[in-house]
Amino acid sequence: MSLEQVDAFYDIVASDQGIYEQYYNGCCIRGLFGIWNWDKTKIVNFAASLGFEFTESDLDMALFESGAGAVQYPTSSPSYEHAHSY
């Protein structure tokens, strides 16, 4: 059930520009040379604020252990690129 929560959370993140921007600005730590680091604790807490329940372990499993077709962190999507100034 928790993995389904991760999938559902990322479906919402990918489909709603406002939520995507909150997610990106609140959970992404921009490093040197354009490297993005994602704070899993912040992701879990942000998801919880939207009513989704899963743990960091669930997030790891969904993102890294599911193989092909696994949920991935959203990246700048063409429809959202204009929202960010670099």
Secondary structure, DSSP 8 states (H G I E B T S, - for coil): -HHHHHHHHHHHHHH-HHHHHHHHHHHEEE-GGG-EEE-HHHHHHHHHHTT----HHHHHIIIIIS-TT--------TTTGGG---
